[in-house]
Amino acid sequence: MQTTRASKEIWLSEPGEIDVELKLLFDDDEEFTIADIGACDGLSSIHYGRMFPMAKIVCFEPRRDNYDEILQNAVEFGLGRITAYRMALADYQGKSTFYVSSGQADGIGGWDTGNKSSSLLEPADHLKMHPWCKFDTTEEVEVDTLDHVVGNLNTPPIRYIHLDVQGAELMVLKGAEKTLKNVVAVWCEVSNVRLYKDQALRSEICRFMSMRGFVVGKDTSRDRGNTFGDCLFVKREAIQWLVR
């Protein structure tokens, strides 16, 4: 199914989980770049674009129908500052099998849920936790590292990363070592169970980020049964802005 225009408007009008924190970390008139990795339909990019009118947004989404929807939504909601790339990001360059999700969660109308679980990794416990979600097809997608792509971007430095790639988060971060040196904050999906095969767990991601100067400023997994959620990683020298 397609997400309705009314559902999109409702989602965009509601405050995001970390809007308050982002407003403390970045100024409204600040010129910087936001990387939305695993952008799905691009609505999160539009939300950030409305929050920070001087920011550039680069989206990365390998799934063809999602990529097309990003382009459509950028036009529909009048945000010309979005540049979309149809590719997956990881810690290598080349081609890879992409596991394409489908289905619709029970009791949710007007909102497409089946397009949000596709991954470079084969599903594991995801099949048990969300039995309505199927992975019946695969496709070959282009894969690159963020560090390599950044070298070809004609934009201000990436200062904020929204990272939601269904289990492949640590792979993306490993391919962004140079980029992370300029990044102030990363909003990253984490899990304490392996929803996908070979998925890096929350503890592994936190260890990786800590070694690169980031601390956890917010963790929603603790509010969701300590299974999965999101962590806001903030550069250690910037965390003071969240606790002042």
SEFIDREN-863098 format. One line per field, with one value per residue (C-alpha): residue in one letter; x, y, z. Coordinates in Angstrom, 2 decimals, padded with zeros to 5 digits. Layout:
N
residu <- (a; ...)
x <- (X; ...)
y <- (Y; ...)
z <- (Z; ...)
# end
This chain:
244
residu <- (m; q; t; t; r; a; s; k; e; i; w; l; s; e; p; g; e; i; d; v; e; l; k; l; l; f; d; d; d; e; e; f; t; i; a; d; i; g; a; c; d; g; l; s; s; i; h; y; g; r; m; f; p; m; a; k; i; v; c; f; e; p; r; r; d; n; y; d; e; i; l; q; n; a; v; e; f; g; l; g; r; i; t; a; y; r; m; a; l; a; d; y; q; g; k; s; t; f; y; v; s; s; g; q; a; d; g; i; g; g; w; d; t; g; n; k; s; s; s; l; l; e; p; a; d; h; l; k; m; h; p; w; c; k; f; d; t; t; e; e; v; e; v; d; t; l; d; h; v; v; g; n; l; n; t; p; p; i; r; y; i; h; l; d; v; q; g; a; e; l; m; v; l; k; g; a; e; k; t; l; k; n; v; v; a; v; w; c; e; v; s; n; v; r; l; y; k; d; q; a; l; r; s; e; i; c; r; f; m; s; m; r; g; f; v; v; g; k; d; t; s; r; d; r; g; n; t; f; g; d; c; l; f; v; k; r; e; a; i; q; w; l; v; r)
x <- (000.00; 000.99; 001.16; -001.60; -000.92; -002.94; -000.80; 002.37; 001.11; 000.25; 003.70; 005.52; 003.53; 004.36; 007.54; 010.36; 011.92; 015.09; 013.92; 014.68; 018.19; 018.95; 017.82; 020.30; 023.12; 022.54; 021.48; 018.55; 020.74; 023.67; 024.92; 025.74; 024.85; 022.55; 023.01; 019.83; 021.07; 018.38; 016.05; 013.10; 010.43; 012.41; 009.95; 012.61; 014.73; 011.81; 011.29; 014.95; 014.81; 011.92; 013.79; 017.01; 016.26; 019.94; 020.94; 021.57; 020.22; 021.72; 019.64; 020.81; 018.22; 018.87; 015.30; 013.92; 010.32; 011.48; 014.00; 011.28; 009.09; 011.88; 011.99; 008.20; 007.93; 010.69; 008.65; 005.30; 006.46; 008.59; 012.02; 014.62; 017.57; 017.39; 019.83; 019.04; 021.36; 020.03; 022.61; 023.30; 026.13; 028.43; 032.16; 032.94; 032.31; 030.67; 027.39; 025.38; 022.17; 019.44; 016.60; 013.35; 010.56; 006.81; 003.52; 001.38; 001.19; -002.25; -004.37; -002.34; -004.27; -003.03; 000.61; 002.85; 004.79; 006.10; 008.72; 010.67; 012.52; 014.63; 018.29; 021.71; 021.50; 019.34; 016.44; 016.70; 014.62; 012.78; 010.72; 009.57; 008.95; 007.12; 005.51; 003.44; 006.65; 007.86; 011.18; 010.15; 012.37; 015.93; 017.62; 021.20; 022.14; 025.12; 027.10; 029.59; 031.16; 030.12; 033.76; 034.06; 030.77; 031.57; 034.62; 032.27; 029.76; 029.73; 028.14; 029.16; 030.56; 028.18; 027.48; 024.47; 023.68; 020.32; 021.16; 018.44; 019.62; 018.01; 020.96; 023.79; 024.46; 027.96; 028.93; 027.95; 029.84; 032.98; 032.82; 032.53; 035.66; 036.85; 033.36; 032.73; 035.57; 033.36; 030.07; 028.48; 025.60; 024.36; 020.80; 021.29; 018.93; 020.22; 019.11; 019.90; 018.65; 019.82; 016.86; 019.15; 021.95; 025.38; 023.82; 026.03; 024.26; 023.81; 026.85; 029.13; 027.91; 028.27; 031.83; 032.72; 031.27; 032.86; 036.30; 035.65; 034.72; 030.94; 028.75; 025.11; 022.89; 019.60; 018.61; 015.03; 015.74; 015.44; 011.85; 010.99; 011.68; 015.44; 015.11; 015.52; 015.28; 017.59; 020.64; 021.62; 025.42; 026.91; 030.54; 031.91; 032.81; 029.25; 027.31; 027.37; 024.73; 022.25; 022.72; 023.09)
y <- (000.00; 003.65; 006.02; 008.61; 012.34; 012.92; 010.41; 012.09; 015.51; 014.19; 012.57; 015.71; 017.93; 015.89; 016.59; 014.13; 012.10; 014.20; 017.57; 019.25; 017.80; 018.75; 022.34; 022.51; 021.13; 023.11; 026.69; 027.44; 029.52; 027.10; 025.89; 022.22; 018.91; 016.21; 012.63; 010.54; 006.98; 004.39; 007.27; 005.08; 007.52; 010.65; 012.05; 012.24; 014.32; 016.69; 016.97; 017.92; 020.33; 022.16; 022.29; 023.65; 025.85; 026.46; 022.79; 020.58; 017.03; 014.02; 010.81; 007.27; 004.61; 001.50; 000.27; 001.54; 002.26; 004.03; 006.07; 007.13; 008.14; 010.32; 012.24; 012.50; 013.68; 016.26; 017.80; 017.36; 019.09; 021.71; 020.85; 021.35; 021.00; 017.19; 015.21; 011.50; 008.62; 005.20; 003.07; 001.29; 002.41; 000.00; -000.54; -001.71; -000.78; -002.98; -004.84; -006.79; -008.73; -006.62; -008.36; -006.60; -006.47; -006.43; -006.82; -004.61; -004.51; -005.24; -002.31; 000.39; 002.22; 004.92; 004.13; 001.73; -000.47; -003.13; -000.93; -000.14; -003.38; -004.08; -004.74; -005.75; -008.47; -011.57; -011.42; -013.49; -012.76; -010.08; -012.93; -014.00; -010.54; -009.23; -012.26; -009.99; -008.78; -010.96; -011.09; -012.91; -011.09; -009.80; -007.39; -006.45; -002.97; -000.67; -000.33; 002.39; 003.92; 007.30; 008.38; 007.74; 009.43; 012.49; 013.13; 013.87; 016.03; 019.77; 020.56; 021.83; 019.16; 016.49; 017.36; 015.15; 011.58; 009.84; 006.14; 003.48; 000.59; -002.42; -004.11; -002.79; 000.31; -000.66; -001.46; 002.08; 003.61; 001.66; 003.09; 006.62; 006.90; 010.16; 011.66; 011.04; 013.41; 016.35; 014.89; 016.27; 013.80; 010.45; 009.19; 005.45; 002.49; -000.12; -003.56; -005.98; -008.92; -010.01; -009.06; -009.72; -012.25; -010.95; -007.74; -005.76; -005.32; -002.12; -002.79; -003.18; 000.07; 001.95; 000.66; 001.72; 005.19; 005.67; 004.96; 007.77; 010.38; 009.96; 009.47; 008.40; 011.45; 009.55; 005.87; 004.89; 001.14; 001.31; 002.47; -000.39; -003.43; -003.11; -004.90; -002.31; 001.44; 004.34; 005.96; 009.58; 009.64; 013.08; 014.18; 014.32; 018.01; 018.88; 016.90; 019.94; 021.57; 018.84; 019.10; 022.83)
z <- (000.00; -000.36; 002.60; 002.20; 001.92; 005.11; 007.04; 005.79; 006.88; 010.34; 010.72; 009.57; 011.93; 015.02; 017.04; 016.43; 019.23; 019.29; 017.97; 021.30; 021.40; 017.81; 018.40; 021.28; 019.14; 015.92; 015.17; 012.87; 010.56; 010.58; 007.19; 007.42; 005.79; 007.15; 005.94; 006.04; 005.55; 004.95; 004.14; 003.09; 001.81; 002.66; 005.19; 007.89; 005.50; 004.90; 008.65; 009.18; 006.26; 007.89; 011.20; 009.71; 006.69; 005.87; 005.93; 002.92; 003.07; 001.32; 001.28; 000.68; -000.16; -002.29; -002.71; -006.04; -004.98; -001.83; -003.81; -006.25; -003.31; -001.90; -005.16; -005.24; -001.63; -002.10; -004.91; -003.17; 000.00; -001.77; -000.41; -003.11; -000.75; -000.82; -002.96; -003.16; -004.02; -004.94; -003.12; 000.14; 002.39; 004.20; 004.82; 001.26; -002.35; -004.96; -005.42; -002.87; -002.40; -000.82; 001.07; 000.16; 002.76; 002.16; 004.03; 006.22; 010.02; 011.43; 012.56; 010.82; 008.11; 005.75; 006.46; 004.54; 006.96; 004.58; 002.92; 006.09; 006.93; 003.83; 004.58; 003.28; 005.93; 005.80; 008.31; 011.51; 014.65; 012.69; 011.18; 014.66; 016.10; 013.04; 011.33; 009.05; 007.39; 004.53; 002.64; -000.51; -002.99; -003.32; -005.66; -006.44; -005.27; -005.47; -002.25; -001.30; 001.80; 003.14; 003.20; -000.53; -001.42; 000.71; -001.46; -004.37; -002.47; -003.12; 000.23; 003.68; 006.04; 007.34; 010.95; 011.65; 010.57; 010.76; 010.46; 010.04; 007.88; 009.53; 011.20; 009.01; 011.12; 012.26; 008.67; 007.67; 010.58; 009.75; 006.26; 007.67; 009.82; 008.21; 008.03; 011.73; 012.62; 011.59; 012.82; 016.01; 016.40; 015.07; 015.58; 015.14; 015.31; 017.78; 018.94; 021.74; 019.67; 016.22; 014.07; 011.08; 010.62; 011.61; 012.96; 015.35; 018.68; 020.65; 022.86; 019.83; 018.27; 021.56; 021.94; 018.40; 018.87; 022.29; 020.82; 018.33; 020.92; 021.13; 024.19; 024.43; 024.88; 024.59; 024.39; 023.52; 023.63; 027.41; 027.01; 024.63; 026.76; 026.24; 022.90; 020.13; 019.70; 018.85; 020.43; 020.00; 019.94; 020.60; 020.40; 023.91; 023.68; 022.55; 025.16; 027.46; 025.24; 026.16; 029.91; 030.50)
# end
